[in-house]
Amino acid sequence: MKIGYLGAGAWGSCLAKLLVEKGYKVKQWNKKLSLDGVFERKKEQENLVFTSNLQEVLVDIDIIVESVTAQGLRSVLEKILALRLAGPPIVLTSKGIEQHSGLLLSEVVVDVLGAEYTSRIGCISGPSLECEVSKKLPTSVVGASYDHRLMMEICDLFSAPYFRVYPNEDLAGVCFGGAMKNNIAIACAIADGLGFGADAKAALITRGLHEIRKLSVVKGCRPETINGLSGLGDLCATCFSISSRNYKFGRLLAEGYTPHQAQQRVGMVIEGMYTCIASRQLAQQHGIDIPITEAVYSIIYETLAPKRAVEALLSRPVKHEQL
């Protein structure tokens, strides 16, 4: 199996290493030329080649794996389309919803590369923190595709003794759960930073899951997928881990940092900053109430103080619990 890997950030490097250790040949692309440190660390791995030439990565491969940012995926796909190369299957590992269009990343692929690509799209998603996977700690995720054969190939491709991959044919549900959990993780981190305790956090996670399920309906996702590893599982890992970049971001907001300052201190892309915009737009289009996501949006983009946002959530009228 020859793999063209798009993206050489922390998560991309982690998964590329997993694939190389399984004996696969990987060509890894990053648009930035400053890869000296990466080359130096991994030059001894003969099955791993780095390049900033996208065409070089896409020639003579069996499958594409991407780990670029969610908001940067479209531009990369457009470059791939312009090269007019034979289109191998593509496995998504990024998590997010495209702003303005409200498209899941799997839908972005179809929008750019064409409807005929639908059966050649897969994804890996679930509770999988880079810092833990890199240490080969036990991890369970979901491998998804609408095509059964590709789904099983993805599961086999990534499965390792410490990295368990469950098959799931609900590609939309797997993509959606992985995107939406970042909004709730920021809210939970803010609550932790304000010292609101375990009860408040448990409520945010539970009601946050309810928000995800409500909005998932408009994308045709299966409820059981949202309740599984790529939904609830990923939500729990992100909300409880101090290693999560979205959690770190939320804690900094609670400490009084501005969103810009908090993002700079984390030093990585905060997908929840973009997902809360896209999911809010999607909810407004369909008349769906997602108060936790609205609160996160108000804190980041409307300068609402975190404590005031939590107070506003707590003062909402109590409704019958329907999950």
C-alpha positions as CSV (number, residue, x, y, z in Angstrom):
1,M,0.0,0.0,0.0
2,K,1.4,3.4,-1.1
3,I,0.0,6.4,0.8
4,G,-0.1,10.0,-0.1
5,Y,-0.4,12.0,3.2
6,L,-1.6,15.6,3.1
7,G,-0.5,17.6,6.2
8,A,2.5,17.3,8.6
9,G,1.2,18.8,11.8
10,A,1.0,17.0,15.1
11,W,-1.9,14.8,14.2
12,G,-0.7,14.1,10.7
13,S,2.8,13.2,11.9
14,C,1.3,10.9,14.5
15,L,-0.8,8.9,12.1
16,A,1.9,8.9,9.4
17,K,4.2,7.3,11.9
18,L,1.6,4.7,12.8
19,L,1.3,3.8,9.1
20,V,5.1,3.7,8.5
21,E,5.6,1.5,11.5
22,K,3.0,-0.9,9.9
23,G,5.3,-1.1,6.9
24,Y,3.4,1.1,4.5
25,K,5.2,3.6,2.2
26,V,4.2,7.1,2.9
27,K,4.8,10.3,1.0
28,Q,3.9,13.2,3.3
29,W,3.1,16.7,1.9
30,N,3.1,20.1,3.7
31,K,2.7,23.4,1.8
32,K,5.3,25.0,4.1
33,L,8.9,24.6,3.1
34,S,10.3,24.9,6.6
35,L,10.3,21.1,7.3
36,D,14.0,20.9,8.3
37,G,13.1,19.8,11.8
38,V,10.7,17.1,10.6
39,F,13.3,15.8,8.1
40,E,15.9,15.7,10.7
41,R,13.8,13.7,13.2
42,K,12.6,11.2,10.7
43,K,15.2,10.9,8.0
44,E,16.1,7.4,9.3
45,Q,12.6,6.1,8.2
46,E,13.1,4.9,4.7
47,N,9.4,4.4,4.1
48,L,8.6,8.0,4.9
49,V,9.3,10.8,2.4
50,F,8.6,14.5,2.9
51,T,7.9,17.0,0.1
52,S,6.2,20.4,-0.5
53,N,5.4,19.3,-4.0
54,L,1.7,18.2,-4.0
55,Q,1.9,16.5,-7.4
56,E,4.8,14.4,-6.3
57,V,2.8,13.1,-3.3
58,L,-0.2,12.2,-5.5
59,V,1.6,10.2,-8.2
60,D,1.8,6.4,-7.9
61,I,-0.2,6.0,-4.7
62,D,-3.1,3.8,-3.7
63,I,-4.9,6.1,-1.2
64,I,-4.8,9.7,0.1
65,V,-4.9,10.5,3.8
66,E,-5.5,14.1,4.8
67,S,-4.7,16.0,8.0
68,V,-4.9,19.6,6.9
69,T,-7.2,22.0,8.8
70,A,-10.9,21.8,8.2
71,Q,-11.1,25.3,6.8
72,G,-8.1,24.7,4.6
73,L,-9.4,21.5,3.0
74,R,-11.3,23.0,0.1
75,S,-8.2,24.9,-1.2
76,V,-6.1,21.7,-1.1
77,L,-8.8,19.7,-2.9
78,E,-9.0,22.4,-5.6
79,K,-5.3,22.0,-6.1
80,I,-5.7,18.3,-6.5
81,L,-8.6,18.8,-9.0
82,A,-6.4,21.1,-11.0
83,L,-3.7,18.5,-11.3
84,R,-6.2,16.2,-13.1
85,L,-4.7,13.0,-11.7
86,A,-6.5,9.7,-11.3
87,G,-8.4,10.0,-8.1
88,P,-7.6,7.4,-5.4
89,P,-9.8,7.1,-2.3
90,I,-9.3,9.8,0.3
91,V,-9.5,9.3,4.1
92,L,-10.4,12.4,6.1
93,T,-8.9,12.8,9.6
94,S,-9.6,16.5,10.1
95,K,-12.7,17.5,12.1
96,G,-14.9,20.4,11.3
97,I,-17.8,22.0,9.4
98,E,-17.0,24.5,6.6
99,Q,-18.0,28.0,7.3
100,H,-20.8,29.7,5.3
101,S,-21.6,26.5,3.3
102,G,-22.4,24.4,6.4
103,L,-20.9,21.4,4.6
104,L,-19.3,18.5,6.4
105,L,-15.8,17.7,5.2
106,S,-17.0,14.7,3.3
107,E,-19.5,17.0,1.6
108,V,-16.7,19.4,0.7
109,V,-14.9,16.6,-1.0
110,V,-17.9,15.8,-3.2
111,D,-18.5,19.5,-3.8
112,V,-15.0,20.0,-5.2
113,L,-14.2,16.6,-6.8
114,G,-17.7,15.7,-7.9
115,A,-20.5,13.3,-7.0
116,E,-18.7,10.3,-8.5
117,Y,-16.2,10.6,-5.6
118,T,-18.9,9.8,-3.0
119,S,-18.0,6.1,-2.8
120,R,-14.2,6.9,-2.5
121,I,-14.5,9.0,0.7
122,G,-13.7,7.6,4.1
123,C,-12.7,9.0,7.5
124,I,-11.1,8.2,10.8
125,S,-12.6,9.8,13.9
126,G,-13.1,9.3,17.6
127,P,-11.5,9.9,21.0
128,S,-7.8,10.1,19.8
129,L,-5.5,12.7,21.3
130,E,-2.2,13.0,19.5
131,C,-0.2,13.0,22.7
132,E,-1.7,9.6,23.8
133,V,-1.7,7.9,20.4
134,S,2.0,8.9,20.0
135,K,2.7,7.1,23.3
136,K,0.8,4.0,22.0
137,L,-1.8,4.2,24.7
138,P,-5.0,2.2,24.1
139,T,-7.2,4.1,21.7
140,S,-10.5,3.2,19.9
141,V,-11.8,5.1,17.0
142,V,-14.2,4.7,14.0
143,G,-13.4,4.1,10.4
144,A,-16.3,5.2,8.1
145,S,-17.3,5.2,4.5
146,Y,-20.5,4.8,2.5
147,D,-18.7,2.0,0.6
148,H,-18.4,-1.2,2.6
149,R,-15.2,-2.3,0.9
150,L,-13.4,1.0,1.5
151,M,-14.6,1.1,5.1
152,M,-13.0,-2.3,5.8
153,E,-9.8,-1.3,4.0
154,I,-9.6,1.9,6.2
155,C,-10.1,-0.2,9.3
156,D,-7.4,-2.6,8.3
157,L,-5.0,0.2,7.2
158,F,-5.0,2.0,10.6
159,S,-5.6,-0.9,13.0
160,A,-2.7,-1.5,15.4
161,P,-2.4,-3.4,18.7
162,Y,-3.0,-0.1,20.5
163,F,-5.2,1.6,17.9
164,R,-8.5,-0.2,17.6
165,V,-10.7,0.8,14.6
166,Y,-14.5,0.0,14.5
167,P,-16.3,0.1,11.1
168,N,-19.3,2.4,10.6
169,E,-21.1,3.1,7.4
170,D,-22.6,6.4,8.7
171,L,-20.0,8.7,7.2
172,A,-22.0,11.8,7.8
173,G,-22.6,10.9,11.5
174,V,-19.0,10.2,12.1
175,C,-17.8,13.5,10.5
176,F,-20.5,15.5,12.3
177,G,-19.9,14.2,15.8
178,G,-16.1,14.9,15.5
179,A,-16.8,18.4,14.5
180,M,-19.4,19.5,17.0
181,K,-17.7,18.2,20.1
182,N,-15.2,21.1,20.0
183,N,-17.9,23.7,20.7
184,I,-18.9,21.8,23.9
185,A,-15.3,21.2,24.9
186,I,-14.7,25.0,24.9
187,A,-17.7,25.5,27.1
188,C,-16.7,22.8,29.6
189,A,-13.2,24.2,29.8
190,I,-14.6,27.6,30.6
191,A,-16.8,26.1,33.3
192,D,-13.8,24.3,34.8
193,G,-11.7,27.5,34.7
194,L,-14.5,29.4,36.5
195,G,-14.5,26.6,39.2
196,F,-18.1,25.5,38.6
197,G,-17.4,21.9,39.5
198,A,-18.2,18.4,38.2
199,D,-22.0,18.8,38.3
200,A,-21.9,21.7,35.9
201,K,-19.5,19.9,33.6
202,A,-21.6,16.8,33.5
203,A,-24.7,18.9,32.6
204,L,-22.8,20.7,29.9
205,I,-21.6,17.4,28.4
206,T,-25.1,15.9,28.5
207,R,-26.9,18.9,27.2
208,G,-24.1,19.4,24.7
209,L,-24.7,15.9,23.4
210,H,-28.3,16.8,23.0
211,E,-27.4,19.8,20.9
212,I,-25.2,17.7,18.7
213,R,-28.0,15.1,18.2
214,K,-30.6,17.8,17.4
215,L,-28.5,19.4,14.8
216,S,-27.2,16.1,13.3
217,V,-30.8,15.4,12.0
218,V,-30.4,18.0,9.3
219,K,-27.4,16.1,8.0
220,G,-29.1,12.8,8.0
221,C,-26.9,11.3,10.7
222,R,-27.9,8.3,12.7
223,P,-28.6,8.9,16.4
224,E,-26.7,5.8,17.4
225,T,-23.5,7.2,15.7
226,I,-23.7,10.4,17.8
227,N,-24.0,8.2,20.9
228,G,-20.9,6.2,19.9
229,L,-17.1,6.7,19.8
230,S,-17.1,9.4,17.1
231,G,-19.8,11.4,19.0
232,L,-20.0,10.9,22.8
233,G,-16.6,9.2,23.0
234,D,-14.8,12.1,21.2
235,L,-16.8,14.6,23.2
236,C,-15.8,13.1,26.6
237,A,-12.1,12.9,25.6
238,T,-12.0,16.5,24.5
239,C,-13.9,17.8,27.4
240,F,-11.8,16.0,30.0
241,S,-8.3,16.3,28.6
242,I,-6.1,19.2,29.5
243,S,-4.0,18.2,26.4
244,S,-6.9,19.1,24.0
245,R,-6.2,22.3,22.2
246,N,-9.9,23.3,22.4
247,Y,-9.9,22.6,26.1
248,K,-6.8,24.7,26.6
249,F,-8.3,27.5,24.7
250,G,-11.5,27.5,26.8
251,R,-9.5,27.5,30.1
252,L,-7.5,30.6,28.9
253,L,-10.8,32.4,28.1
254,A,-11.9,31.7,31.6
255,E,-8.7,33.1,32.9
256,G,-9.4,36.4,31.2
257,Y,-7.4,36.1,27.9
258,T,-9.0,37.4,24.8
259,P,-9.8,34.8,22.1
260,H,-6.8,36.1,20.0
261,Q,-4.4,35.9,23.0
262,A,-5.7,32.5,23.9
263,Q,-5.2,31.1,20.4
264,Q,-1.7,32.5,20.3
265,R,-0.8,30.9,23.6
266,V,-2.1,27.5,22.5
267,G,-0.1,27.9,19.3
268,M,-2.3,25.7,17.1
269,V,-5.5,25.9,15.1
270,I,-8.5,26.0,17.4
271,E,-11.1,24.2,15.2
272,G,-13.9,25.0,17.7
273,M,-13.5,28.7,16.9
274,Y,-14.6,28.0,13.3
275,T,-17.0,25.1,14.0
276,C,-19.1,27.3,16.4
277,I,-19.6,29.8,13.5
278,A,-20.5,27.1,11.0
279,S,-22.8,25.1,13.3
280,R,-24.5,28.3,14.5
281,Q,-25.2,29.2,10.9
282,L,-26.5,25.8,10.2
283,A,-28.8,25.9,13.3
284,Q,-30.2,29.3,12.3
285,Q,-31.0,28.1,8.8
286,H,-33.0,25.2,10.2
287,G,-34.5,26.9,13.3
288,I,-32.7,24.7,15.8
289,D,-31.9,25.9,19.3
290,I,-28.3,25.2,20.4
291,P,-27.7,27.5,23.4
292,I,-24.3,26.1,24.5
293,T,-22.9,26.7,21.1
294,E,-24.5,30.2,21.0
295,A,-22.9,31.0,24.3
296,V,-19.4,29.9,23.1
297,Y,-20.0,32.0,19.9
298,S,-20.9,35.1,22.1
299,I,-17.8,34.7,24.2
300,I,-15.5,34.4,21.2
301,Y,-17.0,36.9,18.8
302,E,-19.3,39.2,20.8
303,T,-17.0,39.8,23.8
304,L,-19.5,38.4,26.3
305,A,-17.8,37.7,29.6
306,P,-17.5,33.9,30.2
307,K,-19.2,34.2,33.6
308,R,-22.1,36.1,32.1
309,A,-22.5,33.5,29.4
310,V,-22.8,30.7,32.0
311,E,-25.3,32.8,34.0
312,A,-27.4,33.3,30.9
313,L,-27.4,29.5,30.2
314,L,-28.5,28.8,33.8
315,S,-31.3,31.4,33.6
316,R,-32.9,29.9,30.6
317,P,-36.5,28.5,31.1
318,V,-36.5,24.9,32.3
319,K,-38.0,22.5,29.7
320,H,-39.0,18.9,29.9
321,E,-35.9,16.8,29.3
322,Q,-36.1,15.0,26.0
323,L,-33.0,13.2,24.7
